[in-house]
């Protein structure tokens, strides 16, 4: 069964840090563009950070540049390190993977076009004092 499972969400104070994990099973992330997305209440889902192994590109939304870092390990897991968290980072965070075909071959394309072939179930991140 092909799936992505997120973990690591929780409640954190402003200025704090969290690291989200996304474990893939049933397929290898080596052949996919991978990314993290989030959806806050009443807002549309947005691409936060994406990574394309095929061209080595990484994308970060302006709102998280300098604070969030996307990475992956050799064990088919993707991470999102989130530092200096702000109230507006509160959202459900999803990881996703998409096959690099046609125009969706770069990190920016995945995040901006907001696409994925496989999605995790989401993990809640709440930033509150």
N, C-alpha and C positions, 0 to 999 in steps of 0.2 A: 504494500500500500504506500502510495506516494504522499508524504505529508511534511509540513513544517510545524514545529511546536515551539512557541515562544515561552520564555520565563524571565523572571528578574524584575518585573514591575513592582510597584508598591507606593507607599506614601513617603514623601521626603520634603524637608523644609527648603525654602528658597536658598539657593547657593549650594545645595547639596549635590550629590552624585548618585547615579545608578548605572548599572551595566545590564543591558538586556542581552539575552541569548536566544538564538533560533537554531534549533537542531533539525537537520533534514534527514529523512529516512526514506528508503525506497528509490532514491536517485542521488547522483552526485552533483554537488554544486559547481564542479569544475566547468561544466558546459553551459552555465546559466549566468545571466546578469542578475545580481541579487540586490535587494534593497529593503529599506525600512520606511514605512509610511505611518501616518498617524491621523486620527480623526477625533476632533474635539466635539463636544455636544453642540448641535446646531450648525456645525461647519462641515464642509466637504473634506473628504480624505485628501491629504497632501503628501507628496514625496518629501521625505526628510533627508535621506542619504542613500545613495546607490553606488554599486561597485561593479565594474565590468572587468573580468579577468582577461578577456580576449584582447582588449586594447589598453588595459591598465588604467582606465579612467575612473575617477571618483567624483561624485557630485554631492554637494551639500546645499540645502536650501539656505538662503541668506540669513534666515532667522536662527540657524543653528551653527553657522560657520564659526570656527574657533572654540566651540564648546562641545560639539559631538564628534565622535570618531567611529567610523565603520571599519571592521576588520573581520577576518575569518581565520580559522585554524585548519590544520590538516585533517581534522576529524569531522569535516562536513558540518561545522557549526559557524554561524555568523554572529557577530557581536555588535552592539551599539553602546559605546561608552558615552555617557551623558554627564557632563560637568557643568557647574555654575547654573543649575536648573532654575528656571523662572516659572512664575505662576502660569504664564501662557503656554508652557510646555505640557500642561495637563491634557491628557488625551489617552485614547486607546491606541497602542502601537502595534503594528502588524509588520511581519516580515513577508517577503515575497520573492519569487524566482521566476524569471521569464527567459525563454529561449532566444538567443540573439539572432533574429532573422529580420530581413527587410530593413526598416529604419530603426528598429529597436536593437541596436548593437552596442550603444554606449550607455554609461551610467546616467548621463543627463537625460537621454531619451527615455529611459525607463522611469525615472523620477518625475520628469515633466509631463510625460504622457500618462503617468499613473496607471501602469499596466503590470499584469503578472499572470503567469500560467498557474502558479500554485501560491496559495495564501495560508498563513497561519491563522489561528483562532483569535489572536490578539491578546495583549497584556495591558492592564490598566496602569498608567503612571499618573499619580496625583501629587502636585506640588502645592503645598499649603503650609502656612505658619500656624 
